[in-house]
């Protein structure tokens, strides 16, 4: 089976061409097939195909191909009244404040037992979640440049405390050890 046939079959199975089965009115299947056709027509080998797929995926997701240097030309001035003053041009998830501290907003993502993921505050224990203490923000300060943005998925436990009101806390604090090798550890955890 050719790549075109494979792609079409798989997209049909998920309803990507159907107005009812696709949240873009059936346009997702068409858009993906156009990309697959271009890729197929380029005639890639087993060596070039993975390279092109990897580069395209990173660029289509606005990811940098090389580490962020922190040089002045990589930043754009923001017009806010708060402490955030600059946003990185190469990775929009990096922000620099007036004191030149740089934080990556996608440093931590909470992963629930069912596999769903959320950004937002991460609490160390159930009691912390209830009392709103020992909270780690999903945005963490980087240690140094050059810097390659990295997101850590932290497993959490969850509990519905009221209808549609959930609390979440770290399942295994040891998962954070690798995070603190990469990002600065918040002072309350030191």
URSULQUI-V604976 format. One record per residue. N is the residue number from 1. RES is the residue in one letter. PHI is phi in degrees with one decimal (NA if undefined). PSI is psi in degrees with one decimal (none if undefined). NEAR is the number of other C-alpha atoms within 12 Angstrom. Layout:
BEGIN
n->N res->RES phi->PHI psi->PSI near->NEAR
n->N res->RES phi->PHI psi->PSI near->NEAR
END
This chain:
BEGIN
n->1 res->X phi->NA psi->134.7 near->8
n->2 res->X phi->-75.6 psi->164.0 near->11
n->3 res->X phi->-60.3 psi->-39.6 near->20
n->4 res->X phi->-61.8 psi->-45.0 near->22
n->5 res->X phi->-64.9 psi->-44.2 near->15
n->6 res->X phi->-58.8 psi->-49.1 near->16
n->7 res->X phi->-61.4 psi->-44.9 near->26
n->8 res->X phi->-62.9 psi->-44.4 near->26
n->9 res->X phi->-61.5 psi->-47.3 near->18
n->10 res->X phi->-65.6 psi->-40.1 near->17
n->11 res->X phi->-66.7 psi->-36.2 near->26
n->12 res->X phi->-64.3 psi->-39.8 near->23
n->13 res->X phi->-61.3 psi->-32.0 near->15
n->14 res->X phi->-95.1 psi->4.1 near->19
n->15 res->X phi->76.0 psi->25.2 near->22
n->16 res->X phi->-72.0 psi->-11.4 near->26
n->17 res->X phi->-103.5 psi->-6.1 near->26
n->18 res->X phi->-92.6 psi->135.4 near->19
n->19 res->X phi->-60.9 psi->-33.5 near->17
n->20 res->X phi->-84.5 psi->-30.5 near->14
n->21 res->X phi->-91.0 psi->-4.3 near->18
n->22 res->X phi->-129.8 psi->129.4 near->19
n->23 res->X phi->-71.9 psi->-2.5 near->15
n->24 res->X phi->-108.5 psi->25.2 near->16
n->25 res->X phi->64.2 psi->35.0 near->16
n->26 res->X phi->85.2 psi->2.0 near->21
n->27 res->X phi->-82.0 psi->-19.3 near->21
n->28 res->X phi->-62.0 psi->-47.2 near->24
n->29 res->X phi->-58.6 psi->-43.2 near->29
n->30 res->X phi->-63.1 psi->-44.8 near->24
n->31 res->X phi->-63.8 psi->-44.2 near->19
n->32 res->X phi->-66.0 psi->-41.3 near->21
n->33 res->X phi->-62.6 psi->-36.2 near->27
n->34 res->X phi->-61.7 psi->-42.5 near->17
n->35 res->X phi->-66.3 psi->-42.2 near->22
n->36 res->X phi->-62.8 psi->-39.7 near->25
n->37 res->X phi->-63.4 psi->-45.0 near->21
n->38 res->X phi->-60.9 psi->-46.9 near->16
n->39 res->X phi->-60.3 psi->-45.0 near->22
n->40 res->X phi->-62.7 psi->-43.3 near->21
n->41 res->X phi->-67.1 psi->-20.0 near->15
n->42 res->X phi->-75.0 psi->-15.2 near->13
n->43 res->X phi->65.7 psi->45.0 near->15
n->44 res->X phi->-68.9 psi->149.1 near->18
n->45 res->X phi->-90.6 psi->177.7 near->14
n->46 res->X phi->-65.3 psi->-16.0 near->10
n->47 res->X phi->-91.0 psi->-44.2 near->11
n->48 res->X phi->-79.4 psi->-30.1 near->14
n->49 res->X phi->-58.0 psi->-51.9 near->18
n->50 res->X phi->-62.4 psi->-35.1 near->14
n->51 res->X phi->-64.1 psi->-47.6 near->14
n->52 res->X phi->-64.7 psi->-42.3 near->21
n->53 res->X phi->-60.9 psi->-45.7 near->20
n->54 res->X phi->-62.9 psi->-48.5 near->17
n->55 res->X phi->-63.7 psi->-44.7 near->18
n->56 res->X phi->-61.3 psi->-44.6 near->18
n->57 res->X phi->-59.9 psi->-46.1 near->16
n->58 res->X phi->-63.0 psi->-47.3 near->17
n->59 res->X phi->-66.8 psi->-39.9 near->16
n->60 res->X phi->-66.4 psi->-23.4 near->14
n->61 res->X phi->-96.2 psi->12.7 near->15
n->62 res->X phi->59.5 psi->33.0 near->17
n->63 res->X phi->-92.1 psi->144.1 near->25
n->64 res->X phi->-74.2 psi->150.7 near->27
n->65 res->X phi->-91.2 psi->-19.7 near->20
n->66 res->X phi->-129.8 psi->161.3 near->17
n->67 res->X phi->-57.2 psi->150.0 near->18
n->68 res->X phi->-72.0 psi->133.1 near->29
n->69 res->X phi->-89.8 psi->-27.1 near->23
n->70 res->X phi->85.9 psi->2.0 near->30
n->71 res->X phi->-63.8 psi->152.9 near->18
n->72 res->X phi->-54.5 psi->-37.2 near->16
n->73 res->X phi->-69.8 psi->-9.5 near->14
n->74 res->X phi->-85.7 psi->-4.1 near->21
n->75 res->X phi->-114.5 psi->146.2 near->26
n->76 res->X phi->-118.3 psi->136.7 near->22
n->77 res->X phi->-73.1 psi->133.7 near->20
n->78 res->X phi->-100.0 psi->152.3 near->19
n->79 res->X phi->-105.4 psi->68.3 near->11
n->80 res->X phi->-118.2 psi->158.8 near->12
n->81 res->X phi->-93.4 psi->-4.5 near->11
n->82 res->X phi->-89.4 psi->-166.7 near->11
n->83 res->X phi->-75.4 psi->-21.3 near->18
n->84 res->X phi->-74.3 psi->125.5 near->23
n->85 res->X phi->-116.0 psi->-29.2 near->23
n->86 res->X phi->-136.3 psi->147.9 near->32
n->87 res->X phi->-120.6 psi->140.7 near->31
n->88 res->X phi->-73.8 psi->136.3 near->33
n->89 res->X phi->-75.5 psi->-28.0 near->24
n->90 res->X phi->-88.6 psi->-25.8 near->29
n->91 res->X phi->-143.1 psi->107.8 near->33
n->92 res->X phi->-68.3 psi->-5.8 near->25
n->93 res->X phi->-87.7 psi->-0.4 near->31
n->94 res->X phi->-102.5 psi->128.6 near->37
n->95 res->X phi->-128.3 psi->143.0 near->34
n->96 res->X phi->-119.5 psi->134.7 near->34
n->97 res->X phi->-94.1 psi->-177.0 near->24
n->98 res->X phi->-64.9 psi->-19.8 near->17
n->99 res->X phi->-98.1 psi->15.0 near->12
n->100 res->X phi->65.3 psi->19.7 near->23
n->101 res->X phi->-80.7 psi->134.7 near->25
n->102 res->X phi->-116.1 psi->132.1 near->36
n->103 res->X phi->-126.5 psi->146.0 near->39
n->104 res->X phi->-105.3 psi->118.5 near->35
n->105 res->X phi->-70.9 psi->-19.0 near->30
n->106 res->X phi->-106.8 psi->29.7 near->28
n->107 res->X phi->-66.9 psi->-39.8 near->37
n->108 res->X phi->-124.7 psi->136.5 near->37
n->109 res->X phi->-129.9 psi->133.9 near->33
n->110 res->X phi->-83.6 psi->134.0 near->37
n->111 res->X phi->-117.9 psi->116.0 near->27
n->112 res->X phi->-77.5 psi->164.0 near->24
n->113 res->X phi->-55.7 psi->-29.8 near->18
n->114 res->X phi->-84.9 psi->1.1 near->12
n->115 res->X phi->96.1 psi->-11.7 near->15
n->116 res->X phi->-68.7 psi->150.1 near->16
n->117 res->X phi->-123.0 psi->147.6 near->21
n->118 res->X phi->-140.4 psi->147.4 near->27
n->119 res->X phi->-97.7 psi->174.5 near->24
n->120 res->X phi->117.1 psi->-177.7 near->23
n->121 res->X phi->-61.3 psi->145.1 near->29
n->122 res->X phi->-119.5 psi->124.6 near->40
n->123 res->X phi->-102.6 psi->147.2 near->35
n->124 res->X phi->-73.7 psi->-38.5 near->33
n->125 res->X phi->-135.1 psi->169.4 near->25
n->126 res->X phi->-61.0 psi->-42.3 near->25
n->127 res->X phi->-63.3 psi->-39.2 near->18
n->128 res->X phi->-61.1 psi->-41.7 near->19
n->129 res->X phi->-63.9 psi->-40.4 near->27
n->130 res->X phi->-68.1 psi->-41.5 near->23
n->131 res->X phi->-94.3 psi->1.2 near->15
n->132 res->X phi->56.6 psi->48.0 near->18
n->133 res->X phi->-124.5 psi->166.0 near->19
n->134 res->X phi->45.7 psi->54.2 near->23
n->135 res->X phi->-97.1 psi->134.6 near->29
n->136 res->X phi->-109.2 psi->127.5 near->38
n->137 res->X phi->-77.1 psi->155.9 near->26
n->138 res->X phi->-71.2 psi->-18.9 near->29
n->139 res->X phi->-93.2 psi->120.1 near->33
n->140 res->X phi->-122.8 psi->148.0 near->36
n->141 res->X phi->-74.4 psi->135.0 near->35
n->142 res->X phi->-78.7 psi->160.8 near->34
n->143 res->X phi->-86.6 psi->-42.3 near->23
n->144 res->X phi->-166.6 psi->167.7 near->21
n->145 res->X phi->-104.8 psi->151.9 near->20
n->146 res->X phi->-65.7 psi->152.2 near->14
n->147 res->X phi->-133.9 psi->131.4 near->26
n->148 res->X phi->-109.1 psi->115.5 near->25
n->149 res->X phi->-55.8 psi->136.5 near->38
n->150 res->X phi->-142.6 psi->133.3 near->30
n->151 res->X phi->-106.4 psi->132.0 near->26
n->152 res->X phi->-107.2 psi->131.9 near->29
n->153 res->X phi->-98.3 psi->117.8 near->27
n->154 res->X phi->-108.4 psi->123.6 near->37
n->155 res->X phi->-69.7 psi->135.1 near->29
n->156 res->X phi->-126.4 psi->158.5 near->35
n->157 res->X phi->-101.4 psi->153.6 near->28
n->158 res->X phi->-138.3 psi->154.6 near->30
n->159 res->X phi->-148.9 psi->133.7 near->20
n->160 res->X phi->-85.9 psi->111.5 near->14
n->161 res->X phi->-89.0 psi->-24.4 near->13
n->162 res->X phi->-147.5 psi->164.1 near->9
n->163 res->X phi->-53.7 psi->124.2 near->8
n->164 res->X phi->61.4 psi->23.2 near->9
n->165 res->X phi->-127.1 psi->106.7 near->12
n->166 res->X phi->-112.3 psi->147.1 near->18
n->167 res->X phi->-115.6 psi->151.7 near->31
n->168 res->X phi->-138.2 psi->145.1 near->37
n->169 res->X phi->-146.6 psi->161.2 near->35
n->170 res->X phi->-61.9 psi->128.9 near->33
n->171 res->X phi->-75.1 psi->-46.8 near->23
n->172 res->X phi->-134.2 psi->102.5 near->18
n->173 res->X phi->-56.3 psi->-22.3 near->21
n->174 res->X phi->-65.0 psi->-22.1 near->14
n->175 res->X phi->-60.8 psi->-25.2 near->20
n->176 res->X phi->-79.8 psi->-13.8 near->31
n->177 res->X phi->-55.4 psi->-44.6 near->16
n->178 res->X phi->-66.7 psi->-34.5 near->19
n->179 res->X phi->-60.3 psi->-44.0 near->29
n->180 res->X phi->-74.5 psi->-12.6 near->24
n->181 res->X phi->-76.6 psi->-24.9 near->17
n->182 res->X phi->-101.4 psi->-40.1 near->25
n->183 res->X phi->-118.2 psi->162.5 near->33
n->184 res->X phi->-71.1 psi->136.8 near->27
n->185 res->X phi->-79.4 psi->131.7 near->24
n->186 res->X phi->-58.0 psi->146.1 near->21
n->187 res->X phi->-58.2 psi->-34.7 near->12
n->188 res->X phi->-68.0 psi->-16.5 near->12
n->189 res->X phi->-94.6 psi->-7.9 near->16
n->190 res->X phi->-80.9 psi->none near->8
END
